[in-house]
Amino acid sequence: MTGGTPTHNKLLSALNALMWFGLRKQLYTVFVTDQRLWFPAVDLLRIPMSWLLRTRRS
């Protein structure tokens, strides 16, 4: 995360590692970004630091 503290970055790294190792044989992928996410239907802006996405079966 841009502008995050070292402690914040350590916590986020640990959380992402737990999610990645826990979900690696399932249809999910984990990645980190500071990309903005806008929900126009409810006029809401969020900047999630971790994304968990379900992928398609290959």
C-alpha positions as protocol buffer text, in pm:
chain_id: "A"
residue {
  index: 1
  type: MET
  ca { x: 0 y: 0 z: 0 }
}
residue {
  index: 2
  type: THR
  ca { x: 136 y: 336 z: -92 }
}
residue {
  index: 3
  type: GLY
  ca { x: 207 y: 536 z: 222 }
}
residue {
  index: 4
  type: GLY
  ca { x: 153 y: 243 z: 458 }
}
residue {
  index: 5
  type: THR
  ca { x: 364 y: 201 z: 770 }
}
residue {
  index: 6
  type: PRO
  ca { x: 618 y: -80 z: 803 }
}
residue {
  index: 7
  type: THR
  ca { x: 392 y: -252 z: 1058 }
}
residue {
  index: 8
  type: HIS
  ca { x: 95 y: -225 z: 824 }
}
residue {
  index: 9
  type: ASN
  ca { x: 298 y: -375 z: 538 }
}
residue {
  index: 10
  type: LYS
  ca { x: 413 y: -667 z: 759 }
}
residue {
  index: 11
  type: LEU
  ca { x: 54 y: -744 z: 861 }
}
residue {
  index: 12
  type: LEU
  ca { x: -68 y: -727 z: 503 }
}
residue {
  index: 13
  type: SER
  ca { x: 214 y: -953 z: 384 }
}
residue {
  index: 14
  type: ALA
  ca { x: 133 y: -1210 z: 653 }
}
residue {
  index: 15
  type: LEU
  ca { x: -239 y: -1203 z: 570 }
}
residue {
  index: 16
  type: ASN
  ca { x: -171 y: -1248 z: 199 }
}
residue {
  index: 17
  type: ALA
  ca { x: 66 y: -1538 z: 266 }
}
residue {
  index: 18
  type: LEU
  ca { x: -196 y: -1713 z: 482 }
}
residue {
  index: 19
  type: MET
  ca { x: -462 y: -1666 z: 214 }
}
residue {
  index: 20
  type: TRP
  ca { x: -230 y: -1779 z: -65 }
}
residue {
  index: 21
  type: PHE
  ca { x: -111 y: -2096 z: 112 }
}
residue {
  index: 22
  type: GLY
  ca { x: -462 y: -2179 z: 235 }
}
residue {
  index: 23
  type: LEU
  ca { x: -626 y: -2142 z: -105 }
}
residue {
  index: 24
  type: ARG
  ca { x: -359 y: -2253 z: -352 }
}
residue {
  index: 25
  type: LYS
  ca { x: -534 y: -2579 z: -455 }
}
residue {
  index: 26
  type: GLN
  ca { x: -871 y: -2411 z: -492 }
}
residue {
  index: 27
  type: LEU
  ca { x: -1022 y: -2186 z: -758 }
}
residue {
  index: 28
  type: TYR
  ca { x: -903 y: -1863 z: -598 }
}
residue {
  index: 29
  type: THR
  ca { x: -617 y: -1625 z: -656 }
}
residue {
  index: 30
  type: VAL
  ca { x: -478 y: -1361 z: -419 }
}
residue {
  index: 31
  type: PHE
  ca { x: -298 y: -1044 z: -514 }
}
residue {
  index: 32
  type: VAL
  ca { x: -209 y: -710 z: -359 }
}
residue {
  index: 33
  type: THR
  ca { x: -280 y: -371 z: -509 }
}
residue {
  index: 34
  type: ASP
  ca { x: -368 y: -16 z: -412 }
}
residue {
  index: 35
  type: GLN
  ca { x: -610 y: 16 z: -704 }
}
residue {
  index: 36
  type: ARG
  ca { x: -931 y: 206 z: -631 }
}
residue {
  index: 37
  type: LEU
  ca { x: -1261 y: 22 z: -644 }
}
residue {
  index: 38
  type: TRP
  ca { x: -1576 y: 226 z: -711 }
}
residue {
  index: 39
  type: PHE
  ca { x: -1932 y: 102 z: -647 }
}
residue {
  index: 40
  type: PRO
  ca { x: -2150 y: 357 z: -829 }
}
residue {
  index: 41
  type: ALA
  ca { x: -2481 y: 197 z: -726 }
}
residue {
  index: 42
  type: VAL
  ca { x: -2411 y: 285 z: -361 }
}
residue {
  index: 43
  type: ASP
  ca { x: -2173 y: 579 z: -418 }
}
residue {
  index: 44
  type: LEU
  ca { x: -1889 y: 403 z: -238 }
}
residue {
  index: 45
  type: LEU
  ca { x: -1514 y: 421 z: -298 }
}
residue {
  index: 46
  type: ARG
  ca { x: -1277 y: 170 z: -141 }
}
residue {
  index: 47
  type: ILE
  ca { x: -907 y: 102 z: -179 }
}
residue {
  index: 48
  type: PRO
  ca { x: -868 y: -267 z: -92 }
}
residue {
  index: 49
  type: MET
  ca { x: -514 y: -379 z: -29 }
}
residue {
  index: 50
  type: SER
  ca { x: -579 y: -748 z: -92 }
}
residue {
  index: 51
  type: TRP
  ca { x: -800 y: -906 z: -350 }
}
residue {
  index: 52
  type: LEU
  ca { x: -936 y: -1259 z: -339 }
}
residue {
  index: 53
  type: LEU
  ca { x: -1083 y: -1363 z: -671 }
}
residue {
  index: 54
  type: ARG
  ca { x: -1251 y: -1682 z: -778 }
}
residue {
  index: 55
  type: THR
  ca { x: -1106 y: -1814 z: -1102 }
}
residue {
  index: 56
  type: ARG
  ca { x: -1252 y: -2033 z: -1372 }
}
residue {
  index: 57
  type: ARG
  ca { x: -1187 y: -2403 z: -1391 }
}
residue {
  index: 58
  type: SER
  ca { x: -924 y: -2486 z: -1649 }
}
